[in-house]
Amino acid sequence: MSESKAWLFVIIGGLLEVIWASGFKYEAIPPIVVIISLLTSFDLIIRAAKVLPIGTVYAVFAGMGTIGTTIVEIIFSGGIVSPLRIAFVLLLLACIVGLKLTAKGSEN
């Protein structure tokens, strides 16, 4: 598998993490969707980790999930968010981008 395909798997896995993590809190997401999203996201991350550095893969996956579920929480709570929370989410995003840019082989 190519590195670009592995990164695509990480991105899709991170998006699926937002679905299953949000499904634990919000009943609007059916349990079967939660289970399928959970299993698929971990399968994609396992496949990506065979090509990319595991620390970077997991950090990007978890960071995407954190940022995504935070955004879902903001949307479902009526848009209430503090400036400090936004600052920390942006800091986390900067760290994720930094990890991706410094990952071995990401010069291509």
C-alpha positions in Angstrom: 0.0 0.0 0.0 1.3 3.5 -0.8 1.8 6.2 1.8 -0.9 8.4 0.2 -3.4 5.5 0.4 -2.4 4.9 4.1 -3.0 8.6 4.9 -6.4 8.4 3.2 -7.2 5.5 5.5 -6.2 7.6 8.5 -8.4 10.4 7.4 -11.4 8.2 6.8 -10.8 6.4 10.0 -10.7 9.7 11.9 -14.0 10.8 10.3 -15.6 7.5 11.3 -14.3 7.9 14.8 -16.3 11.1 15.0 -19.4 9.1 14.1 -19.0 6.3 16.6 -17.8 8.6 19.4 -20.7 10.9 18.9 -23.0 7.9 18.7 -22.2 7.1 22.4 -23.9 10.4 23.4 -26.5 11.2 20.8 -29.4 8.8 20.1 -29.8 10.2 16.6 -27.0 7.9 15.5 -28.3 4.3 15.4 -26.3 1.7 17.4 -25.6 -0.3 14.2 -24.0 2.7 12.6 -21.9 3.2 15.8 -20.7 -0.4 15.7 -19.9 -0.4 11.9 -18.1 2.9 12.2 -16.1 1.7 15.2 -15.0 -1.5 13.6 -14.2 0.1 10.2 -12.3 3.0 11.7 -10.0 0.6 13.7 -9.5 -1.6 10.6 -8.4 1.3 8.6 -6.0 2.6 11.3 -4.5 -0.9 11.6 -3.9 -1.1 7.9 -2.4 2.5 7.8 -0.1 1.7 10.7 1.6 -1.1 8.7 2.9 1.7 6.4 3.1 4.8 8.5 4.7 5.5 11.9 2.3 4.2 14.5 2.7 7.2 16.8 1.9 9.7 14.1 -1.0 7.6 12.8 -2.6 7.3 16.3 -2.0 11.0 17.1 -3.7 12.1 13.9 -6.5 9.6 14.3 -7.2 10.6 17.9 -6.8 14.3 17.2 -9.2 14.2 14.3 -11.7 12.4 16.6 -11.2 15.0 19.3 -11.6 17.9 17.0 -14.6 16.3 15.2 -16.5 15.4 18.3 -15.8 18.8 19.8 -17.4 20.3 16.6 -20.4 18.0 16.9 -20.8 18.9 20.6 -20.7 22.6 19.7 -23.3 22.1 17.0 -25.7 20.0 19.2 -25.3 22.4 22.2 -26.5 25.3 20.2 -23.2 26.8 19.3 -22.0 27.6 22.8 -18.3 27.6 22.9 -15.6 29.6 24.8 -12.7 31.3 23.2 -10.3 29.2 25.3 -11.9 26.0 23.9 -11.4 27.3 20.4 -7.8 28.2 21.1 -7.1 24.7 22.4 -8.8 23.0 19.4 -6.7 25.1 17.1 -3.5 24.2 19.0 -4.4 20.5 18.7 -5.0 21.0 15.0 -1.6 22.7 14.6 0.0 19.8 16.4 -1.7 17.2 14.1 -0.6 19.1 11.0 2.9 19.3 12.4 3.0 15.5 13.1 1.9 14.8 9.5 4.5 17.2 8.0 7.3 15.7 10.1 6.3 12.0 9.6 9.0 9.8 7.9 8.6 9.8 4.2 6.1 12.8 4.1 8.5 14.7 1.9 6.9 13.2 -1.2 
